[in-house]
Amino acid sequence: MIKFFFLLPILMSAIWWWFLDNKGYTLKQGLKGFAYIIAFNAVIIAFFVLMLFVTH
C-alpha cells in the first residue's frame, strides 16, 4: 500500500487543477493551493513512515 502513496498528491493536484480550470482561475492564482496539497501529503506520508519505524 505504501508504494501507492505517490498517487495521492497526483490525484489531489489533478482535482485542484480541474477546479481552477472550471472556475476560470489561472495556475498562478492557484499556486498556494498546490503548496497546501504538497505540505498536507508530506505530513501524511511522514506520519506513515514514522509508524512503520515505530511498529517494526
Backbone as CSV, one residue per row, in Angstrom:
resi,resn,N_x,N_y,N_z,CA_x,CA_y,CA_z,C_x,C_y,C_z
1,MET,0.815,-1.186,0.000,0.000,0.000,0.000,0.866,1.261,0.000
2,ILE,1.984,1.208,0.680,2.869,2.363,0.763,3.332,2.788,-0.634
3,LYS,3.514,1.823,-1.512,4.022,2.152,-2.837,3.034,2.983,-3.656
4,PHE,1.797,3.095,-3.219,0.794,3.876,-3.931,0.598,5.280,-3.364
5,PHE,1.399,5.672,-2.375,1.249,6.995,-1.776,1.563,8.125,-2.752
6,PHE,2.339,7.860,-3.777,2.627,8.903,-4.746,1.380,9.290,-5.538
7,LEU,0.366,8.425,-5.553,-0.869,8.730,-6.275,-1.722,9.778,-5.569
8,LEU,-1.626,9.862,-4.253,-2.460,10.797,-3.502,-2.202,12.251,-3.894
9,PRO,-0.958,12.734,-3.894,-0.767,14.126,-4.313,-1.081,14.360,-5.796
10,ILE,-0.858,13.357,-6.625,-1.188,13.497,-8.042,-2.696,13.633,-8.221
11,LEU,-3.445,12.807,-7.528,-4.900,12.859,-7.614,-5.441,14.178,-7.063
12,MET,-4.928,14.595,-5.919,-5.393,15.855,-5.327,-5.025,17.049,-6.204
13,SER,-3.840,17.020,-6.788,-3.432,18.114,-7.676,-4.282,18.141,-8.944
14,ALA,-4.619,16.978,-9.458,-5.469,16.922,-10.646,-6.861,17.485,-10.350
15,ILE,-7.384,17.164,-9.188,-8.697,17.701,-8.804,-8.615,19.213,-8.626
16,TRP,-7.533,19.686,-7.998,-7.350,21.124,-7.819,-7.211,21.805,-9.171
17,TRP,-6.429,21.234,-10.087,-6.263,21.791,-11.427,-7.618,21.881,-12.135
18,TRP,-8.407,20.823,-12.030,-9.738,20.809,-12.644,-10.607,21.912,-12.055
19,PHE,-10.585,22.086,-10.735,-11.359,23.128,-10.081,-10.946,24.510,-10.585
20,LEU,-9.629,24.749,-10.645,-9.134,26.044,-11.119,-9.574,26.302,-12.556
21,ASP,-9.427,25.292,-13.394,-9.803,25.434,-14.792,-11.306,25.652,-14.947
22,ASN,-12.072,24.961,-14.164,-13.533,25.042,-14.227,-14.039,26.411,-13.779
23,LYS,-13.386,26.997,-12.798,-13.805,28.298,-12.269,-13.150,29.476,-12.990
24,GLY,-12.238,29.204,-13.912,-11.626,30.256,-14.691,-10.419,30.919,-14.042
25,TYR,-9.817,30.281,-13.063,-8.630,30.819,-12.415,-7.377,30.375,-13.174
26,THR,-6.308,31.140,-13.011,-5.039,30.764,-13.629,-4.245,29.885,-12.678
27,LEU,-3.209,29.266,-13.233,-2.336,28.424,-12.420,-1.642,29.258,-11.352
28,LYS,-1.255,30.476,-11.709,-0.575,31.353,-10.751,-1.498,31.697,-9.575
29,GLN,-2.774,31.872,-9.832,-3.724,32.173,-8.767,-3.941,30.969,-7.847
30,GLY,-3.760,29.767,-8.359,-3.978,28.565,-7.569,-2.720,27.944,-7.009
31,LEU,-1.608,28.641,-7.129,-0.321,28.092,-6.694,-0.290,27.804,-5.191
32,LYS,-0.942,28.634,-4.409,-0.982,28.428,-2.956,-1.695,27.110,-2.618
33,GLY,-2.709,26.773,-3.376,-3.416,25.517,-3.174,-2.535,24.316,-3.434
34,PHE,-1.704,24.393,-4.474,-0.768,23.310,-4.751,0.250,23.166,-3.623
35,ALA,0.673,24.288,-3.054,1.616,24.238,-1.927,0.963,23.563,-0.726
36,TYR,-0.303,23.881,-0.470,-1.020,23.233,0.628,-1.174,21.733,0.383
37,ILE,-1.438,21.349,-0.846,-1.573,19.929,-1.190,-0.264,19.196,-0.929
38,ILE,0.847,19.769,-1.369,2.155,19.135,-1.174,2.476,19.039,0.316
39,ALA,2.221,20.106,1.068,2.510,20.091,2.507,1.639,19.062,3.231
40,PHE,0.375,19.013,2.904,-0.550,18.066,3.532,-0.116,16.629,3.268
41,ASN,0.238,16.339,2.028,0.664,14.984,1.682,2.004,14.630,2.296
42,ALA,2.885,15.602,2.429,4.175,15.342,3.075,3.973,14.966,4.540
43,VAL,3.057,15.635,5.213,2.768,15.311,6.616,2.176,13.911,6.733
44,ILE,1.247,13.581,5.862,0.620,12.248,5.911,1.658,11.155,5.634
45,ILE,2.483,11.339,4.625,3.489,10.336,4.292,4.518,10.215,5.415
46,ALA,4.921,11.348,5.994,5.872,11.306,7.114,5.277,10.552,8.302
47,PHE,4.003,10.756,8.570,3.346,10.038,9.660,3.375,8.531,9.424
48,PHE,3.031,8.114,8.226,3.010,6.684,7.948,4.406,6.076,7.954
49,VAL,5.397,6.803,7.487,6.772,6.305,7.553,7.207,6.176,9.015
50,LEU,6.862,7.151,9.832,7.166,7.073,11.260,6.493,5.858,11.906
51,MET,5.250,5.612,11.543,4.534,4.457,12.099,5.181,3.148,11.650
52,LEU,5.714,3.119,10.437,6.420,1.905,10.005,7.639,1.640,10.868
53,PHE,8.394,2.693,11.172,9.584,2.524,12.011,9.214,2.188,13.449
54,VAL,8.151,2.766,13.959,7.739,2.515,15.348,7.247,1.081,15.515
55,THR,6.507,0.596,14.567,5.905,-0.745,14.699,6.811,-1.855,14.193
56,HIS,7.911,-1.506,13.602,8.813,-2.540,13.081,9.666,-3.008,14.183
